[in-house]
Amino acid sequence: MTAHTLRNAPNLDPYFMPFTANRQFKAAPRLIAGAEGMHYITVDGRRIVDGSAGLWCVNAGHGRQTIADAVARQLTTLDYAPSFQMGHPLAFEFAERLAELAPPELDRVFFTNSGSESVDTALKIALAYHRARGEGTRTRLIGRERGYHGVGFGGITVGGIVGNRRVFPQLAGADHLRHTHDLARNAFTRGQPEHGAELADDLERLVALHGAETIAAVIVEPMAGSTGVLISPKGYLERLRAICDKHGILLIFDEVITGFGRLGTPFASQFFGVKPDLFTTAKGITNGSVPMGAVFASRAIYDGIMKGPENLIEFAHGYTYSGHPVACAAGLATLDIYAAEGLLTRAAEMAPYWEEALHSLRGLPHVIDIRNIGLVGAVELESRPGAPGTRAYDVMVDCFGRDTLIRVTGDIIAMSPPLIVERSHIDTIVASVADALKRIA
Ligand SMILES: Cc1ncc(COP(=O)(O)O)c(C=O)c1O
């Protein structure tokens, strides 16, 4: 206990925190010291219901013993092996197991260490593919307003959140589709919104503007999480797929959040019935336990790149830790849990209860929208005049103080509990938000 107490009263100054208002946080820190199942445990011993699966990643819940055992075993069996020009069996086995979960023919797996790396890798695979087949003019990358694709220069180029872009230069030649968020037509939708499929036609507009032969790929999140849970309208992804096919443009789904069961299928492409050419994953791939990501590419893309003299590296890209043995061990143990407990489809079972519970918040102060899909939900609040984001932040702090963790982005509350969530946890999460909404002006 003493050691715990000491470690839990750290000097807050040296740590330059990511995506955090450092000074605000350090003035009133929220420190987590442990985790177990559906709960975090704070440094002062409070049990907090995890309403956000960490950062959308702890899909099987916290502290899973079999993952811990697999990691410990792997560290003393093979702690590291070079990833370039060498291999180790676990990486091949993990790629095979992942491929079995993917849509047919989308089964060539490139390992990374994060969602951001997965995004940049997918964009580079798209460029390399066009180049290998003699269409090297296709260099333009198309993203979408309000998209979040991590923080690499590729990711912020196709991303559409102004705060992540305004300070940094981006790659030349990118463009963006409009976002699909439309409260005037779609407020309080359950599941996919009715309106907005026609927004996919923006791609035709960009083709007319730039020329299809300059466009390599379009990247979208099938359900945009970090920007505040924007769900693809009915027919939108189908239309985007058709336009990409018409013009030889690759379609990339960023499934860093939706991958591994969040919507009730292993991947969102299966939920929506639309197949991309490439998709990115990370987060739930190891249940958040060890950093890892993976890009899934179609066989056509993989085969298209496997060209030229066989002694030459076909794709000049990779990371020291691509397919890290410890991450692969954690990932394999994670997939075993997902399979044994049916977690990759459990969101579909829980979704109706989740939906009802969330929509019970309608009518509470400042609530201007509630939306949900799978085990994801959002409550959008009216912003305080001149102080956007402060109201939802206050709700988050209030909930944390009363033992529920939620996430906020701007004035949107986002919720995405671990896929092991039970009805009682859902009741607790929703009650905490309801109470906070009544208290926060
Ligand atoms: C859709 C999407 N892409 C990429 C990323 C970046 O992942 P990471 O933070 O692991 O780099 C995220 C993170 O939330 C994400 O939601």
The ligand as an SDF file (V2000), in Angstrom:
LIG
                    3D

 16 16  0  0  0  0  0  0  0  0999 V2000
  -10.4130    6.3490  -36.6640 C   0  0  0  0  0  0  0  0  0  0  0  0
   -9.0940    6.5250  -35.9990 C   0  0  0  0  0  0  0  0  0  0  0  0
   -7.9730    6.4720  -36.7290 N   0  0  0  0  0  0  0  0  0  0  0  0
   -6.7540    6.6190  -36.1800 C   0  0  0  0  0  0  0  0  0  0  0  0
   -6.6240    6.8350  -34.8420 C   0  0  0  0  0  0  0  0  0  0  0  0
   -5.2600    7.0320  -34.2530 C   0  0  0  0  0  0  0  0  0  0  0  0
   -4.9130    5.9630  -33.4580 O   0  0  0  0  0  0  0  0  0  0  0  0
   -3.6500    6.0980  -32.4700 P   0  0  0  0  0  0  0  0  0  0  0  0
   -4.0330    7.0530  -31.4000 O   0  0  0  0  0  0  0  0  0  0  0  0
   -3.4680    4.6770  -31.9790 O   0  0  0  0  0  0  0  0  0  0  0  0
   -2.4980    6.5490  -33.2780 O   0  0  0  0  0  0  0  0  0  0  0  0
   -7.7570    6.9010  -34.0290 C   0  0  0  0  0  0  0  0  0  0  0  0
   -7.6480    7.1290  -32.5800 C   0  0  0  0  0  0  0  0  0  0  0  0
   -8.6050    7.3330  -31.8800 O   0  0  0  0  0  0  0  0  0  0  0  0
   -9.0240    6.7520  -34.6260 C   0  0  0  0  0  0  0  0  0  0  0  0
  -10.1490    6.8420  -33.9080 O   0  0  0  0  0  0  0  0  0  0  0  0
  1  2  1  0
  2  3  1  0
  2 15  2  0
  3  4  2  0
  4  5  1  0
  5  6  1  0
  5 12  2  0
  6  7  1  0
  7  8  1  0
  8  9  2  0
  8 10  1  0
  8 11  1  0
 12 13  1  0
 12 15  1  0
 13 14  2  0
 15 16  1  0
M  END
$$$$
